[in-house]
Amino acid sequence: MNTDPRVEDLLRELAPQVLGVLARRFGDFATAEDAVQEALLAAATQWPAEGVPANPRGWLIQVGYRRMIELVRGEQARRRREDLVARRDPDDRQYAPAADDELTTERDDTLVLLMLCCHPALAPTSAVALTLRAVGGLSTAEIARAFLVPEATMAQRISRAKQRIRASGLPFRMPEPAERADRLAAVRQVLYLVFTEGHTSTTGPDLRRIDLAVEAIRLTRALHTLLPDDSESAGLLALMLLTEARGPARTGPSGELISLAEQDRSRWDTAAIAEGVALVTRALPRGPVGPYQVQAAIAALHDEAPSTQQTDWPQILALYQVLERLVESPVVALNRAVATAMVYGPAAGLSALDALADDPRLAGHHRLPAARAHLHEMAGDREQAVTDFRAAAARTSSVPEQRYLTIRAARLAAERAPIASERRHKA
């Protein structure tokens, strides 16, 4: 079934709002999610032919409400649950509300829904899947394709997440003030995970999954709209925009990876860069300063530089030092080591990388040998650079990254061969 893209965008925007109304009204997230999916399917079928109703949100709530009643009545505990609904509402509210009813128009539960889907009781993979389904409005098949798993596997993952929420008895409401900060941090982390997988896929033949990156930005923009004074949510949106702005230049005609230093910067998205810079510029002075804001500031320095050589590396190094104080992460330490090399030379950078050699969190990861290879190449040690590039290629599951690292090793080996031959000839 082909859906008008404008209708599809509208449905994805309205899906979490409708789900929030039904989940709040009936207190059953899983059943409400099923009812909303059927309402969305009805809209996708009818609206392109009959036109979008004057109040599309109210229309969806009416259809979802009717389906919710049918689902509730069809379950084994029908009478108990109907009695519960009856006690909550007067007799004249036992039927689907009118499209202009105040229930359908006065409240947006998207933030509550985000916090429920990203509850710490759920594993990160389950939280990601449930968020994309319930808040993003993506179908199970779409999410499965994005993460390269069978649809049945993704369906089970989403089902288990909903069962976990049901079993926990979590109420559909904003968490208490004492836990809101932690829950909001979990929401940001899930959105960041979605974006990261979209920006650089961990598996498969493609470097990027543009649909995932776009969805992460859309959901984070919604979060920023709901919480305009939250500086870290603004920082996260800025980070995504500034990072994804380089997307068009990150791959070549055949999908091959192009490093930051080799990218055609005229292909970068200047509008996204301007928006991202404006967001982080407004967020930083408001505080408190968090890791997403600092990463966005680093991304802004990269995006505003005319070239790698003209990048403000001392400022980037200073920001990485700030970031290390905010989050204890070997990846941050690795990036700080590369920035150290750009400021003080490759020997200083390699010395910083040596301190990470025994970190178990980087064991088997391709990033450490890849960084070491780049710095050995900077230092003129082609032989060691070839060894490290090959080691990095063997550790990554991303096909484009593997090809890039293998090609770098092959090129350096080819450049080294004539030099070695010349030395043997002179000897």
C-alpha positions as CSV (number, residue, x, y, z in Angstrom):
1,M,0.0,0.0,0.0
2,N,1.4,3.4,-1.0
3,T,0.7,6.2,1.4
4,D,1.0,9.9,0.6
5,P,4.3,11.0,2.2
6,R,2.5,14.0,3.8
7,V,-0.1,11.7,5.3
8,E,2.7,9.4,6.5
9,D,4.6,12.3,8.2
10,L,1.4,13.4,9.9
11,L,0.6,10.0,11.2
12,R,4.1,9.6,12.6
13,E,3.7,13.0,14.3
14,L,0.3,12.1,15.8
15,A,1.0,8.5,16.8
16,P,2.6,9.2,20.2
17,Q,0.0,11.8,21.1
18,V,-2.9,9.3,20.4
19,L,-1.1,6.5,22.2
20,G,-0.6,8.8,25.2
21,V,-4.3,9.6,25.4
22,L,-5.4,5.9,25.2
23,A,-2.7,4.7,27.6
24,R,-3.5,7.3,30.1
25,R,-7.3,6.8,29.8
26,F,-7.2,2.9,30.1
27,G,-4.0,2.3,32.0
28,D,-2.9,-0.4,29.6
29,F,0.1,0.5,27.4
30,A,0.3,-2.7,25.4
31,T,-3.3,-2.9,24.4
32,A,-3.4,0.9,23.7
33,E,-0.4,0.4,21.3
34,D,-2.2,-2.3,19.4
35,A,-5.3,-0.1,19.1
36,V,-3.3,2.9,17.8
37,Q,-1.6,0.7,15.2
38,E,-5.0,-0.3,13.9
39,A,-6.2,3.4,13.9
40,L,-3.1,4.4,11.9
41,L,-3.7,1.6,9.4
42,A,-7.3,2.8,9.0
43,A,-6.1,6.4,8.4
44,A,-3.4,5.3,6.0
45,T,-6.1,3.5,4.0
46,Q,-8.9,6.1,4.1
47,W,-7.2,9.5,4.2
48,P,-5.4,9.4,0.8
49,A,-8.8,8.6,-0.8
50,E,-11.2,10.6,1.3
51,G,-9.0,13.5,2.4
52,V,-7.4,14.3,5.8
53,P,-10.2,15.1,8.4
54,A,-10.4,18.6,9.9
55,N,-9.2,17.2,13.2
56,P,-6.9,14.3,12.4
57,R,-5.8,13.8,16.0
58,G,-9.4,13.6,17.2
59,W,-10.2,11.2,14.3
60,L,-7.4,8.8,15.3
61,I,-8.4,9.0,18.9
62,Q,-12.0,8.1,18.1
63,V,-11.0,5.1,16.0
64,G,-8.4,4.0,18.5
65,Y,-10.8,4.4,21.4
66,R,-13.4,2.2,19.7
67,R,-10.9,-0.4,18.9
68,M,-9.5,-0.2,22.5
69,I,-13.0,-0.9,23.9
70,E,-13.3,-3.9,21.6
71,L,-9.9,-5.2,22.7
72,V,-10.7,-4.7,26.4
73,R,-14.0,-6.4,26.1
74,G,-12.5,-9.4,24.3
75,E,-10.0,-10.3,27.0
76,Q,-10.5,-12.8,29.8
77,A,-10.5,-10.1,32.4
78,R,-13.1,-8.1,30.5
79,R,-15.5,-7.3,33.3
80,R,-12.9,-6.3,35.8
81,R,-11.2,-4.0,33.4
82,E,-14.5,-2.5,32.2
83,D,-15.5,-1.8,35.8
84,L,-12.1,-0.1,36.3
85,V,-12.8,2.2,33.3
86,A,-16.4,2.8,34.5
87,R,-15.1,3.9,37.9
88,R,-12.8,6.4,36.3
89,D,-15.4,8.0,34.0
90,P,-19.1,9.0,34.2
91,D,-21.6,7.1,32.2
92,D,-21.6,9.7,29.3
93,R,-17.9,8.9,28.7
94,Q,-18.3,5.2,28.0
95,Y,-18.3,5.7,24.3
96,A,-15.7,7.2,21.9
97,P,-15.3,10.9,22.6
98,A,-16.1,13.5,20.0
99,A,-13.2,14.6,17.9
100,D,-13.3,18.1,19.5
101,D,-13.6,16.7,23.1
102,E,-11.2,18.4,25.5
103,L,-9.6,15.0,26.2
104,T,-8.4,14.8,22.7
105,T,-7.0,18.3,22.4
106,E,-5.7,19.7,25.7
107,R,-2.8,17.4,26.6
108,D,0.3,16.0,24.8
109,D,1.6,12.9,26.5
110,T,4.6,12.4,24.2
111,L,7.2,13.1,26.9
112,V,5.5,10.7,29.3
113,L,5.5,8.1,26.5
114,L,9.2,8.6,25.8
115,M,10.0,8.2,29.4
116,L,7.9,5.0,29.6
117,C,9.5,3.5,26.5
118,C,13.0,4.4,27.8
119,H,12.5,3.1,31.3
120,P,15.7,1.8,32.9
121,A,14.0,-1.6,33.5
122,L,14.2,-2.2,29.8
123,A,17.4,-3.3,28.0
124,P,18.8,-0.7,25.7
125,T,17.9,-2.7,22.6
126,S,14.3,-3.2,23.8
127,A,14.0,0.5,24.6
128,V,15.3,1.5,21.2
129,A,12.8,-0.8,19.4
130,L,9.8,0.2,21.6
131,T,10.6,3.9,21.2
132,L,10.8,3.6,17.4
133,R,7.5,1.7,17.3
134,A,5.4,3.6,19.9
135,V,6.9,7.1,19.6
136,G,8.3,7.1,16.1
137,G,5.4,5.3,14.5
138,L,7.6,2.9,12.6
139,S,6.2,-0.5,11.8
140,T,7.9,-3.6,13.1
141,A,9.1,-4.5,9.6
142,E,10.7,-1.0,9.2
143,I,12.5,-1.3,12.5
144,A,13.7,-4.9,11.7
145,R,15.0,-3.7,8.3
146,A,16.9,-0.8,10.0
147,F,18.6,-3.1,12.4
148,L,19.1,-6.0,9.9
149,V,17.2,-8.6,11.9
150,P,14.3,-10.8,10.9
151,E,10.9,-9.2,11.5
152,A,9.9,-12.0,13.8
153,T,12.9,-11.3,16.0
154,M,12.0,-7.6,16.2
155,A,8.4,-8.4,17.0
156,Q,9.5,-10.6,19.9
157,R,11.8,-7.9,21.2
158,I,9.0,-5.3,21.1
159,S,6.5,-7.8,22.6
160,R,8.8,-8.6,25.5
161,A,9.4,-4.9,26.2
162,K,5.6,-4.3,26.4
163,Q,5.2,-7.3,28.6
164,R,8.0,-6.0,30.9
165,I,6.2,-2.7,31.2
166,R,2.9,-4.5,31.9
167,A,4.4,-6.8,34.5
168,S,6.2,-3.9,36.3
169,G,2.9,-2.1,36.8
170,L,4.4,1.2,35.8
171,P,1.7,3.9,35.7
172,F,1.3,6.1,32.7
173,R,2.3,9.4,34.2
174,M,5.3,11.6,34.6
175,P,7.9,10.1,37.0
176,E,8.3,11.7,40.4
177,P,10.5,14.8,40.5
178,A,13.3,12.8,42.2
179,E,13.7,10.4,39.3
180,R,12.9,12.7,36.3
181,A,16.5,13.6,35.7
182,D,17.6,10.0,35.4
183,R,14.6,9.1,33.2
184,L,15.3,12.0,30.9
185,A,18.9,11.0,30.7
186,A,17.7,7.5,29.6
187,V,15.5,9.1,26.9
188,R,18.5,11.0,25.5
189,Q,20.7,7.9,25.6
190,V,18.1,5.9,23.6
191,L,17.8,8.7,21.0
192,Y,21.5,8.9,20.8
193,L,21.8,5.1,20.2
194,V,19.3,5.3,17.4
195,F,21.2,8.2,15.8
196,T,24.6,6.5,16.2
197,E,23.4,3.4,14.5
198,G,22.0,5.5,11.7
199,H,25.1,7.6,11.3
200,T,27.6,4.7,11.2
201,S,26.0,1.3,11.0
202,T,27.7,-1.4,13.0
203,T,26.9,-4.1,10.5
204,G,26.0,-4.6,6.9
205,P,27.1,-3.2,3.6
206,D,26.1,0.4,4.0
207,L,28.0,3.0,6.1
208,R,24.8,5.0,6.9
209,R,21.2,4.2,7.7
210,I,19.7,7.6,6.7
211,D,16.2,6.6,7.8
212,L,17.4,5.9,11.4
213,A,19.4,9.1,11.6
214,V,16.5,11.2,10.3
215,E,14.1,9.5,12.8
216,A,16.5,10.2,15.7
217,I,16.7,13.8,14.7
218,R,12.9,14.1,14.4
219,L,12.3,12.5,17.8
220,T,15.0,14.7,19.4
221,R,13.5,17.8,17.9
222,A,10.2,16.8,19.4
223,L,11.9,16.3,22.8
224,H,13.5,19.8,22.5
225,T,10.1,21.3,21.6
226,L,8.6,19.7,24.7
227,L,11.5,20.8,26.9
228,P,12.8,24.1,25.3
229,D,14.7,25.1,28.5
230,D,16.6,21.8,28.9
231,S,20.1,22.6,27.7
232,E,21.2,19.0,27.3
233,S,18.3,18.1,25.0
234,A,19.2,21.1,22.9
235,G,22.8,20.0,23.0
236,L,21.8,16.5,21.8
237,L,19.8,17.9,18.9
238,A,22.7,20.2,18.0
239,L,25.2,17.3,18.1
240,M,23.0,15.3,15.7
241,L,22.5,18.1,13.3
242,L,26.2,19.1,13.2
243,T,27.2,15.4,12.8
244,E,24.7,14.5,10.1
245,A,25.4,17.7,8.2
246,R,28.6,16.0,6.9
247,G,26.6,12.9,5.8
248,P,26.4,13.7,2.0
249,A,30.2,13.9,1.8
250,R,31.0,10.8,4.0
251,T,30.6,8.3,1.1
252,G,31.8,8.1,-2.5
253,P,29.9,7.0,-5.6
254,S,30.2,3.4,-4.7
255,G,29.3,3.9,-1.0
256,E,33.0,3.9,0.1
257,L,33.9,5.7,3.3
258,I,35.6,9.1,2.9
259,S,37.5,10.3,6.0
260,L,36.8,13.7,7.5
261,A,40.2,15.1,6.2
262,E,39.3,14.0,2.6
263,Q,35.7,15.1,2.4
264,D,34.5,17.8,0.0
265,R,33.2,20.3,2.6
266,S,31.2,22.2,0.0
267,R,28.8,19.2,0.1
268,W,28.1,19.7,3.8
269,D,24.6,20.8,4.8
270,T,25.1,24.5,5.7
271,A,21.6,25.0,7.0
272,A,21.9,22.1,9.4
273,I,25.3,23.5,10.6
274,A,23.8,26.9,11.1
275,E,20.9,25.5,13.2
276,G,23.2,23.2,15.2
277,V,25.7,26.1,16.0
278,A,22.8,28.3,17.0
279,L,21.4,25.6,19.3
280,V,24.6,24.9,21.1
281,T,25.5,28.6,21.3
282,R,22.2,29.3,23.2
283,A,22.5,26.1,25.3
284,L,26.0,26.5,26.7
285,P,25.6,29.7,28.7
286,R,22.3,28.5,30.3
287,G,23.9,25.4,31.8
288,P,24.4,23.1,33.5
289,V,26.9,22.0,30.8
290,G,26.5,18.3,30.0
291,P,28.4,15.9,27.7
292,Y,26.0,16.3,24.7
293,Q,26.6,20.1,24.7
294,V,30.4,19.6,24.8
295,Q,30.3,17.1,22.0
296,A,28.1,19.5,20.0
297,A,30.7,22.3,20.6
298,I,33.4,20.0,19.2
299,A,31.3,19.1,16.2
300,A,30.7,22.8,15.6
301,L,34.5,23.5,15.5
302,H,34.9,20.8,12.9
303,D,32.0,22.0,10.8
304,E,33.1,25.6,10.8
305,A,36.7,24.9,9.8
306,P,37.7,25.3,6.2
307,S,39.9,22.2,6.4
308,T,41.5,19.7,8.8
309,Q,44.7,21.8,8.9
310,Q,42.8,25.0,9.7
311,T,40.7,23.4,12.5
312,D,41.0,24.9,16.0
313,W,42.6,21.8,17.4
314,P,43.8,23.4,20.7
315,Q,40.2,24.3,21.4
316,I,39.0,20.8,20.5
317,L,41.6,19.3,22.8
318,A,40.5,21.6,25.6
319,L,36.9,20.5,25.1
320,Y,37.8,16.8,25.1
321,Q,39.6,17.4,28.5
322,V,36.3,18.9,29.8
323,L,34.3,16.0,28.3
324,E,36.6,13.5,30.1
325,R,35.7,15.1,33.4
326,L,32.0,14.7,32.6
327,V,32.0,11.1,31.3
328,E,34.5,8.4,32.0
329,S,34.8,6.7,28.5
330,P,37.7,5.1,26.7
331,V,36.3,6.4,23.4
332,V,36.5,10.0,24.7
333,A,40.0,9.3,25.9
334,L,40.9,7.9,22.4
335,N,39.5,11.0,20.7
336,R,41.4,13.2,23.1
337,A,44.6,11.3,22.2
338,V,44.1,12.0,18.5
339,A,43.5,15.7,19.3
340,T,46.7,15.7,21.3
341,A,48.5,14.5,18.2
342,M,47.1,17.3,16.1
343,V,48.3,19.8,18.6
344,Y,51.6,18.4,19.9
345,G,52.5,15.9,17.3
346,P,52.0,12.2,16.7
347,A,54.5,11.0,19.3
348,A,52.4,12.7,22.0
349,G,49.3,11.2,20.6
350,L,50.7,7.7,20.5
351,S,51.9,8.1,24.1
352,A,48.3,8.9,25.1
353,L,47.0,5.9,23.2
354,D,49.5,3.6,25.0
355,A,47.6,4.4,28.2
356,L,44.5,2.8,26.7
357,A,46.1,-0.4,25.5
358,D,45.0,-2.4,28.5
359,D,41.5,-1.0,28.8
360,P,39.2,-4.1,28.6
361,R,36.4,-1.9,27.1
362,L,38.5,-1.4,23.9
363,A,39.6,-5.0,23.7
364,G,38.7,-6.3,20.2
365,H,37.4,-2.9,19.1
366,H,38.8,-1.5,15.8
367,R,39.0,2.1,17.0
368,L,42.2,1.8,18.9
369,P,44.3,0.2,16.2
370,A,42.7,2.5,13.6
371,A,43.7,5.6,15.6
372,R,47.2,4.1,16.2
373,A,47.5,3.5,12.5
374,H,46.7,7.1,11.6
375,L,49.2,8.5,14.1
376,H,51.9,6.1,12.9
377,E,51.2,7.3,9.4
378,M,51.5,10.9,10.6
379,A,54.9,10.0,12.1
380,G,56.1,8.5,8.9
381,D,56.2,4.9,10.2
382,R,54.5,3.3,7.3
383,E,55.3,-0.3,8.3
384,Q,53.7,0.0,11.7
385,A,50.8,1.9,10.2
386,V,50.1,-0.9,7.7
387,T,50.1,-3.5,10.5
388,D,47.7,-1.4,12.6
389,F,45.3,-0.7,9.6
390,R,45.1,-4.4,8.9
391,A,44.5,-5.2,12.6
392,A,41.7,-2.6,12.7
393,A,40.1,-3.9,9.5
394,A,40.0,-7.4,11.0
395,R,38.1,-6.1,14.0
396,T,35.3,-4.2,12.5
397,S,32.0,-5.7,11.3
398,S,31.1,-2.7,9.2
399,V,31.8,-3.5,5.5
400,P,32.6,0.1,4.4
401,E,34.9,0.7,7.4
402,Q,36.6,-2.6,6.7
403,R,37.2,-1.7,3.0
404,Y,38.5,1.7,3.9
405,L,41.0,0.4,6.4
406,T,42.1,-2.4,4.1
407,I,42.6,0.0,1.2
408,R,44.6,2.4,3.5
409,A,46.9,-0.5,4.4
410,A,47.3,-1.6,0.8
411,R,48.2,2.0,-0.4
412,L,50.7,2.4,2.4
413,A,52.2,-1.0,1.6
414,A,52.5,-0.1,-2.1
415,E,54.2,3.2,-1.2
416,R,56.6,1.4,1.2
417,A,57.6,-1.2,-1.4
418,P,59.7,1.1,-3.7
419,I,61.4,2.7,-0.7
420,A,62.4,-0.8,0.6
421,S,63.6,-1.8,-2.9
422,E,65.7,1.3,-3.2
423,R,67.3,0.7,0.1
424,R,68.2,-2.9,-0.8
425,H,69.6,-1.6,-4.1
426,K,71.9,0.9,-2.4
427,A,73.0,-1.7,0.1
